[in-house]
Every structure is written in structure tokens, then in C-alpha cells.
Amino acid sequence: MKRTSSLGFTLVELLVVIAIIGVMVGLLLPAVQAAREAARRMSCGNNFKQIGLGIHNYHAAYNAMPINGAGTDPSTRRIWFDSDTTGNNWRLSMLVGLTPFVEQQALWEQISSRSIVGGTWPAFGPTPQNINYRPWATDISGFRCPSDPGVGLPALGRTNYGACNGDSTQNGYYGVGISIDTWTGGALRPGSIYPLGNAASLASHRGMFVGHLSTKFRDVLDGLSNTIMAGELATDLGDRDIRTSIIRQAPNESFVVQNPSYCQDTPGIIDPARPGFVLAGVNINPSRGFRWADFAPGITGCFTILPPNRELCGEGNDVFGSVTSTVSSRHQGGAHVLMGDGAVKFVTDSIEAGNSRNRMVVAGGTAAFNNAPGSRSPYGLWGSLGTRASSETVGEF
């Protein structure tokens, strides 16, 4: 009798091969995903480097950095965060002035000229929340990190990069020299904002960018390579993420100024079962990174108070001003920062950040509370990196 041999595979052999292939795919997939994220992270850093180069070119042209909180007056009195179509109420971020230095000359020409496209608009546009003004609704790829998936409304032109305002949020939305009585009473004077300076602002606004104030590289006494100029920020996705949802629970600004970790320490705000998210029912403003043209600290600014990827904690009446807006990202374990010398560095969540419950440095602060004007940052290495002239030296980080 002749034996016949099979030229095919048995069912068992096929199952073994399939199982081996499945295991190999399972092992390779995380590596492929990690490689893709590494590429996105590198692209994100390159975008930030271009912004840094643009700021240096701007400084070379004008001997100053672009003003964060620049702009024009509206025709009638407005609270700083109100919408207006006759002027932008000094709400423009430093990214607006930077546009012609980051290959956005055509967009800058639209912004700086009177426009009738989509309406009648003054030069330098209306306030940044006006959706019909096309420049403000324009998405600029150089202002976006590829790792961030946020797209579309209610945002108008998202950004993943914002100015560093230092290590104190007190009156962060006023900046230096705002004339409050321009809005609250009396005759309307020429100019909503007088860049004259005041004790409160000069004491607490210690970053490279100060609202409404023109700053220069020579003002950075701690050294450009030791001072953060701008930080990365994740944009809000509508999921109540603590990194992108501005928590509006403190009774007033002083609660956060006296304890930056107020929202973490107060029960009923952050979900204890999911500490990366805000509890349902808690008042929030989901607008982080929503308008690249808006200088509001809660939207495009960042502070070096709480470590990277911590919560955004603010007061109940504040829409997006004095908020502990730290840096954040969709990368694993940290976020990018842009140093004053143009270098881009990745700062981990575990950076030494001092006492996150220490009072912020303010006018009237005392040595007893470690928050007297001119004192070292109470927030360790992280806080020191955010101040421009506090006689602090830093090493590698």
C-alpha cells in the first residue's frame, strides 16, 4: 500500500502560526505607537523653536518682545473680557504681533488693516471671541502641537503655546498699568490702559511677559537661558480634564493666592476616583487654548506655580484671568517650555516645585509667609525658572 503525504498545514499548525503572528503584532504595536508619538513630540518641539526664533527676530527688529495684552480701544467703555466689535480692548496675545515673524505675513496684513470681509472691522480687529472676524478663527499650524487632538468649535483658532507670566497670578488679567476706573466710572479717557505700572503688578508679575507691558531681553536679569519665555498647553476637549478645564470654585482670588492648591485641597472639586478630572456639577470654564489671539492667562498664558499637568484653579467670578494655569501637554510625563535664549526643553511633572501651598508673592507679602516682593520663588526650581529678575540661579533640569 502506498502512503500519501499531505502538502498543506494541519489545523493545529495554522492555529499556532496565527497565535505567533498575533503575539508579534501585540508586541510591535506599542513600539509603533511610541515611535509615532516620539515623532509628534519632536514636531511639537520644532514648532516651539520656530516661535522662539520669531520672538528673537522680533526683538532684533524692535528692541523689545511682542507685547502680551496689546491692542486698541473700543468706542465705548468695556469690562476687559466683554466682547466688542469696535476695538479689541487690549486683549491681543503676543502671538498676534509675532505672526509676520513666523511666516504669517498675509495674515498679519489682514489683521493690521481695516477689513470689510464678514463685516466691518477696525484695524487690529475686534475682541478675540468674535467668530465672524476671519483672522481670529484661522488655525495656524505652527501654533499647534501634533499630539493635541483638539479641533473645531467652540474654539476659535487653537494654540498649544502661550506666554509665561511668572509665579504669581494676582490680578493676572489686569497686568501692569490697567486703569480700572476707565470701566467702572467717570468720563471715558483716551486709552483703556495706561502702561504706567503700579506696586501690585510690579511685585507679583515677575515673568518674561507681563500683561500690557513692553519687556526687553535686558530685563531678564537671571539670564535668558535660566528663564522660561513660553510654555506648552493642552487644549480643552470638553471632558472636564483638570489640565484644560478652568475650575471656578474659589470664593475670590485671595483663596488661590494664599493657597495655589486650593482646588486640590477642597473636597468636592476634583474626582477622588478619577483625579485627572473635575467632578460633575463643579463650575468650570472649558476654554484652555481656545483662542491664539487672546492674551487671557487662563486661555493662552502659563505660570510656574503648580508643576506641569496640575489643575487649573481659579475664583468663581473669574472667567479666565487669575488662574493657576500651569503648562500641560498630551505627551507622557511632562510638557515643553521655551527658554529665553530660544532653547526648547521638556520639563517633567516631577520637577522640584517647592511648596505648592505657599502664598504667592504679592505686594504686602511678608518674610514670615515667604512671599515678600523680590523674594525667591516659593515654588522651588520650577518657580525660579518662571521669574526673570529674582537673583535666582538654576542648574540642569
C-alpha positions in Angstrom: 0.0 0.0 0.0 1.3 3.4 -0.9 1.4 6.2 1.6 0.3 9.7 0.6 1.8 12.7 2.3 -0.1 16.0 2.8 1.5 19.1 1.4 -0.6 21.5 3.5 -0.7 22.6 7.1 -2.8 20.9 9.7 -5.4 22.9 11.6 -3.3 22.9 14.7 -0.3 24.2 12.8 -2.3 27.0 11.4 -3.6 28.0 14.8 -0.1 28.0 16.2 1.1 30.3 13.3 -1.8 32.6 13.8 -1.2 32.8 17.6 2.5 33.6 17.0 1.6 36.4 14.5 -0.9 37.8 17.0 1.7 37.9 19.7 4.2 39.6 17.5 1.7 42.2 16.4 0.8 42.8 20.1 4.5 43.3 20.9 5.2 45.6 17.9 2.1 47.8 18.2 3.1 49.7 21.3 6.5 50.3 19.8 5.0 51.7 16.6 2.7 53.9 18.7 5.6 55.1 20.8 7.6 55.9 17.6 4.7 57.9 16.2 4.4 59.9 19.5 8.1 60.5 19.5 7.8 61.9 16.0 4.9 64.1 17.1 6.7 65.3 20.2 9.7 66.2 18.0 7.5 68.1 15.6 5.9 69.9 18.6 9.3 71.0 19.9 10.3 72.2 16.4 7.1 74.4 16.2 8.1 75.9 19.6 11.6 76.6 18.3 10.2 78.5 15.4 8.2 80.6 17.8 11.3 81.3 19.9 13.2 82.3 16.7 10.3 84.6 15.8 10.5 86.3 19.2 14.2 86.8 18.8 13.8 88.2 15.3 11.0 90.5 16.6 13.3 91.7 19.4 16.1 92.3 16.9 13.7 94.4 14.8 12.0 96.4 17.6 14.4 96.1 20.6 11.6 94.6 22.6 9.5 91.4 22.8 5.9 91.5 21.4 3.5 92.8 24.0 1.2 90.3 25.6 -2.0 92.2 26.0 -1.6 94.8 23.3 -4.3 96.3 21.1 -6.8 99.1 20.6 -9.6 100.8 22.5 -13.3 100.1 21.8 -15.5 103.1 21.1 -17.4 102.7 24.4 -16.4 101.5 27.9 -16.0 97.7 28.3 -15.0 95.3 31.1 -11.8 93.7 29.9 -13.4 90.4 29.0 -16.5 91.7 27.2 -17.0 91.3 23.5 -16.7 94.4 21.3 -16.5 94.9 17.5 -15.1 98.5 17.5 -11.7 97.6 19.1 -10.0 94.6 20.8 -9.9 96.2 24.2 -6.1 95.5 24.7 -6.8 91.7 24.6 -4.3 90.6 21.9 -1.7 87.9 22.8 2.0 88.1 21.9 1.3 85.6 19.2 -0.6 88.3 17.2 2.4 90.6 16.9 4.6 87.5 16.2 2.6 86.5 13.0 4.9 88.2 10.4 7.9 86.7 12.1 6.6 83.1 11.8 5.8 83.1 8.1 2.2 84.5 8.5 2.7 87.9 6.8 -0.5 87.6 4.8 -2.5 87.0 8.0 -0.8 90.0 9.7 -1.7 92.2 6.8 -5.4 91.2 7.2 -5.2 91.9 11.0 -3.4 95.3 10.7 -5.7 96.7 8.1 -9.3 97.8 8.3 -11.4 95.0 6.9 -14.9 94.6 5.5 -14.7 90.8 5.0 -17.5 89.2 7.0 -18.4 92.6 8.5 -16.9 95.9 9.2 -13.8 95.6 11.3 -11.3 98.1 12.6 -7.6 97.7 12.1 -6.2 95.0 14.6 -9.7 93.6 14.8 -12.4 93.2 17.4 -12.0 91.3 20.7 -10.8 87.7 20.1 -14.1 85.9 20.7 -15.7 87.4 17.6 -16.2 84.3 15.3 -17.0 86.4 12.2 -13.6 88.0 12.1 -11.7 85.6 10.0 -8.2 86.1 11.3 -9.2 85.2 14.8 -10.8 82.0 13.5 -7.8 81.0 11.5 -6.0 77.8 12.6 -2.2 78.3 12.3 -0.4 75.0 12.1 2.8 76.5 13.7 0.8 77.2 16.8 -0.4 73.6 17.2 1.2 70.5 18.7 0.5 67.4 16.6 -0.1 65.4 19.8 -3.1 67.5 20.7 -6.3 66.2 19.1 -8.5 69.3 19.8 -10.3 70.7 16.8 -13.3 72.9 15.9 -15.8 74.9 17.8 -16.3 76.4 20.3 -12.6 77.2 19.9 -11.5 79.9 17.5 -8.0 79.2 16.3 -6.5 76.9 18.9 -3.0 77.2 20.2 -0.7 74.9 22.2 1.8 77.6 23.1 1.4 80.6 25.4 3.4 83.3 27.2 4.9 82.6 30.6 3.6 85.2 33.2 5.8 84.2 36.2 5.0 82.7 39.6 2.0 84.8 40.8 -1.5 85.1 39.4 -2.7 88.1 41.4 -4.5 90.4 39.0 -3.1 88.4 36.2 -5.8 89.7 33.8 -5.0 93.4 34.6 -1.3 93.2 34.0 0.7 96.4 34.5 -1.0 99.8 34.5 -4.6 99.0 33.7 -6.9 101.9 34.7 -9.8 100.2 36.4 -11.9 103.4 36.7 -11.9 103.6 32.9 -14.5 100.9 33.1 -16.2 101.4 36.4 -17.0 105.2 36.4 -16.0 108.7 35.3 -15.6 110.0 31.8 -14.1 107.8 29.2 -10.4 108.8 28.9 -8.3 108.3 25.8 -6.8 104.8 26.3 -8.3 102.0 28.3 -4.9 101.0 29.5 -2.1 103.2 30.8 1.2 101.4 30.9 2.4 103.3 33.9 2.9 100.4 36.3 1.7 100.0 39.9 3.0 98.5 43.1 0.7 95.4 42.9 1.7 94.5 39.4 5.4 95.2 39.8 5.5 93.0 42.9 3.7 89.9 41.5 4.1 89.9 37.7 7.6 88.5 37.5 7.6 86.6 34.3 9.2 87.5 30.9 5.8 88.5 29.7 3.7 91.0 31.7 0.2 92.0 30.6 0.2 95.2 28.6 3.9 95.9 29.3 6.7 96.1 26.8 9.6 94.0 28.1 13.1 93.5 26.7 15.7 90.8 27.0 17.8 93.2 29.1 15.0 93.0 31.8 15.8 89.3 32.3 18.5 89.7 34.9 18.5 86.0 35.8 19.7 85.1 32.3 17.8 84.1 29.2 19.0 80.5 29.4 17.6 80.3 33.0 14.2 81.8 32.4 11.1 80.4 30.7 9.7 82.6 28.0 6.7 80.5 27.0 5.1 77.1 27.8 3.2 74.3 26.1 -0.5 73.9 26.9 -3.1 71.2 26.1 -6.3 72.5 24.6 -9.7 71.6 26.1 -11.6 68.6 24.7 -14.8 69.1 26.7 -14.0 66.2 29.0 -13.6 68.1 32.3 -9.9 67.3 32.3 -8.2 69.2 35.2 -5.4 70.3 32.9 -7.8 72.1 30.5 -10.9 72.9 32.5 -10.6 76.2 34.4 -12.1 75.4 37.8 -14.2 78.3 39.1 -14.8 77.4 42.7 -12.7 79.6 45.0 -14.9 82.3 46.6 -12.4 85.0 45.4 -8.9 85.4 44.1 -7.3 85.6 47.5 -8.1 82.0 48.3 -6.0 80.8 45.4 -3.3 83.4 46.0 -3.0 82.2 49.6 -3.1 78.5 48.6 -2.4 77.6 44.9 -3.5 74.0 45.8 -7.0 75.2 46.9 -8.9 73.2 44.3 -6.9 70.0 45.2 -7.3 70.5 49.0 -11.0 71.4 48.9 -13.3 68.3 48.8 -16.0 68.1 46.2 -14.0 69.6 43.3 -11.7 67.0 41.8 -13.0 63.5 41.4 -11.2 61.3 44.0 -11.9 58.2 41.9 -10.5 59.8 38.8 -8.1 62.5 40.0 -7.4 63.7 36.5 -11.0 65.1 36.1 -13.3 67.6 37.7 -16.5 66.3 39.4 -19.7 66.8 37.5 -21.6 69.9 38.7 -18.5 71.8 39.6 -18.4 75.2 37.8 -15.7 75.2 35.1 -14.8 77.2 32.0 -13.5 74.8 29.3 -11.6 77.3 27.2 -7.9 76.4 27.6 -6.0 77.1 24.3 -9.2 78.1 22.6 -8.1 81.5 21.1 -4.5 82.0 19.9 -5.2 85.8 19.7 -6.4 86.2 23.3 -3.8 87.1 26.0 -6.1 86.0 28.9 -3.9 83.9 31.3 -6.4 81.1 31.5 -6.6 80.7 27.7 -3.0 81.2 26.5 -0.9 82.1 29.5 1.0 79.9 31.9 2.5 80.3 35.4 5.3 78.4 37.1 3.4 77.8 40.4 1.9 74.3 40.2 4.0 71.6 38.5 3.3 70.6 34.9 -0.1 69.0 34.2 -1.7 70.0 37.5 -5.2 71.5 37.8 -6.3 75.0 36.7 -7.7 76.6 39.8 -9.4 80.0 39.8 -12.1 82.0 41.5 -15.9 81.7 40.9 -16.3 85.2 39.3 -13.2 85.0 37.2 -13.8 83.7 33.6 -10.2 83.1 32.6 -7.9 85.6 34.3 -6.2 84.8 37.6 -5.9 81.1 37.2 -3.1 78.8 38.2 -2.5 78.0 34.6 0.5 75.7 34.6 2.0 74.1 31.4 0.4 70.9 30.1 0.5 68.6 27.2 -0.7 65.3 25.6 2.9 63.9 25.8 3.7 61.4 28.5 5.1 62.7 31.8 5.6 66.5 31.1 5.5 69.4 28.7 7.7 71.6 26.6 8.9 75.0 27.7 10.7 77.7 25.6 13.6 79.3 27.3 14.6 82.9 26.8 17.6 82.0 24.7 15.3 80.1 22.3 16.1 76.6 23.6 13.2 74.2 23.9 13.3 71.8 26.9 11.0 69.1 28.1 10.0 69.6 31.8 8.7 66.5 33.7 5.8 66.5 36.0 8.1 65.6 38.9 10.3 68.8 38.6 11.2 70.2 42.0 8.4 72.7 42.7 8.8 73.8 46.3 5.7 74.2 48.4 2.6 74.4 46.2 0.6 75.6 49.2 2.8 78.6 49.9 1.3 82.0 49.4 2.1 83.7 46.1 4.5 86.7 46.0 2.4 89.8 46.2 2.6 93.5 47.3 2.2 93.4 51.0 3.7 89.9 51.3 6.0 89.2 54.3 9.1 87.2 55.0 7.1 85.2 57.6 4.9 83.9 54.7 7.8 83.6 52.3 6.1 85.9 49.8 7.6 89.3 50.2 8.1 91.3 47.0 11.5 90.5 45.5 11.9 87.2 47.4 12.9 83.9 45.9 10.1 82.0 44.4 8.4 79.7 46.9 7.9 77.2 44.2 11.4 75.8 44.0 13.3 75.2 40.8 10.0 75.4 38.8 9.1 78.8 40.2 12.6 80.1 39.8 12.6 79.3 36.1 9.5 81.5 35.7 10.9 84.6 37.2 13.1 87.0 35.2 14.9 89.0 37.8 14.8 87.4 41.3 18.5 86.7 41.6 18.0 83.0 41.3 20.5 80.7 39.8 19.4 77.3 38.4 21.4 74.3 37.2 20.4 71.4 34.9 16.8 70.3 35.0 
